[in-house]
Amino acid sequence: MIKQKSKLQYDNSSISSLKGADRVRLRPGVIFGSDGLEGCQHSVFEILSNSIDEAREGHGSLIEVTRFKDRSIMIRDWGRGIPLDWNPREERYNWELVYCELYAGGKYQNNSGENYEFSLGLNGLGACATQYSSEYMDVTVFMGGCRYDLHFEKGIIKGELQKTRCKYEHTGTIQKWRPDLDVFTDINIPLAYFQNILKKQAVVNAGLKFRLVDEESGEVFEYSYENGIVDYISEINEDKGFTGIQFYETDVKGRDREDKPEYKVKLQIAFGFNNENNLIEYYHNSSFLEHGGSPDRAVKNAFVYEIDRFIKDGGKYNKNESKITFGDIQDSLVLVTNSFSTVTSYENQTKKAINNKFIQEAMTDFLKQKLEIYFIENEEERNKILEQVLVNKRSREQAEKARINIKKKLSGNVDISNRVKKFVDCRSRDMEKRELYIVEGDSALGACKLGRDAEFQAIIPVRGKILNCLKASYEGIFKNDIIVDLLRVLGCGVEIKTKHSKDLSTFDIGGLKWNKVIICTDADVDGFQIRTLILAMFYRLVPTLIKTGKVYIAESPLFEITANKKTYFAYSDMEKSEMLKKIKGKYVIQRSKGLGENEPEMMWQTTMNPETRRLIRVLPGILETDRSMFDILLGDNLQGRKDFIAENGHKYMDMIDVS
């Protein structure tokens, strides 16, 4: 029998539509791509885009953005202003069309050359959507000898359009608003976002100045690139490029399909080759194309085609060598494309990719032609490029081969207990319970094996001082049986970070077989050094285990105090002193033995029992703040090590047995 869940009817009266401001306020992600901080940021870009379009048409050369402490934003331009008065053709006020009507604007006829030939804001959504998603918005426009003022609250006009005769130095628009927390989950847009977006807009709008005023810090920033993308690439190259900077520009006309209208396209491409920096950025109508689309496909096609052709023609490939990939070129390429078109096919309102077929074809053909001429006319630079691309390719292949070998070495379907000598597994298969103890030597293995809870505690011993992974090469590391055995037992692979293998990691934290990885060594100088070497291995090969808090250190007691037929354990001199104050009568105190000499009961009580043991979690800060300490303890900084010992050595003198 099926139980009826609800008596609510679903019929013709159940269908409804969102109206007015609710179209944005209840579904901001549809317009802005997200209802979080990213969507809030995009709402700012929508207003900024309109000011940029004005400036690109030659109306105003400065755009000012103010970030206020209360998270409100103001954007001011010195353009022609926004027409807000009565529109006889639409029989409505223009302010209604601009700020209260989605899909209304003055940029729909841009392909006819009427207004805004190359417009960033095309869809007629931005100003209205941002207004709808605001707690409040104030608009001031200077044009036609008048000042116009509007005030909105939560998408609704308050009062009426205020129009007064006014003397002013320049026409323009001021829009101030505060994104609404009822719409976005986060409106705390960081200063870095404004700095990044305004710098990018300065790059692709040559000669246009952007001023950023930050009320919170009291700082003012200005961004301007007189020669646009060429100046930007010069800045990135920083005299480290091994070729000159190439700049190509052209204007073409075409269509995406035979039955579609013809439209204008303007292409700008600048690039150089650099061994220290690499960067690829695509812009269209000054919108940063994070996901590329047509320009990305064009650049990859043209560069791979021409460089591969010249490598073949020059006989530079080895026998049976595989073809280069764009990744081999990208490793040394600094490139920016800046395209404009009167018809644009964006993937969606957030404008992070374009799909125009003609733009892709036009850019591919144009870039192929220019690259061919460049390579023919500049033999010395061409040969440097070809050689470097081949170096990148062969380094990548070598790293890939090493990665595969490492993966084979660290993985397999055979049970690790059969492959790793002296590893003692636990019974539980529950990854939330399993613990791995890394212990010092075979004697500690015996004591821990007898003292542990075999249900969830596993043990692997390390023999003596392991390899210093900070100084050893990858080849040396993966020839070391102790390191390889440890990595096999961990089960998550390794993170290899070099320039040519950054994408070749075998690491997968999902493969980690343990909830806790516990380093357990003697409380003496040798034990501390072994612990440091094991931490260095994690730091270099699997730093994510530290970042995610999976690595622990088991504290071992320094002293055993026997009194009244009871044994107490002190983990520091201070603890020892406190205990002795509380003990009445005679007592015997002795330094704790090494782990291997402890009774199983003591091992369980002091080091392995979750109820009584002391574990220190290795915090993620070790990856940043302790980088220099690793260098002092294990690296090549010999003077630093001497200075550290001279300053701190006395703290550890009592650990040295001088008898």
Secondary structure, DSSP 8 states (H G I E B T S, - for coil): ----------SGGG-----TTHHHHS-HHHHHS-SSHHHHHHHHHHHHHHHHHHHHTTS-SEEEEEE-TTS-EEEEE-SS----SEETTTTEEHHHHHHH-TT--S-TTGGGTSS-SS-S--SS-HHHHHHHTEEEEEEEEEETTEEEEEEEETTEE-S--EEEE---SS-EEEEEEEE-TTT-S-----HHHHHHHHHHHHHHSTT-EEEEEETTTTEEEEE--TTTHHHHHHHHHTT-BSS--EEEEEEEEE-SSTTS--EEEEEEEEEEEBSS--EEEEEETTEE-TTEEHHHHHHHHHHHHHHHHHHHHTT-S-TT-----HHHHHTTEEEEEEEEESS--BSSTT--EE--HHHHHHHHHHHHHHHHHHHHH-HHHHHHHHHHHHHHHHHHHHHHHHHHHHHHHH--SS-HHHHSTT-B--S---TTT-EEEEEEHHHHHHHHHHHS-TTTEEEEEE-SS---TTTS-HHHHTT-HHHHHHHHHH-S------GGGTT-----GGG---SEEEEE--SSHHHHHHHHHHHHHHHHH-HHHHHTT-EEEE---SEEEEETTEEEEESSHHHHHHHHHH--S--EEEE---GGGS-HHHHIIIII-TTT--EEE--GGGGTTTHHHHHHHHSS-HHHHHHHHHHHGGGGGGGS---
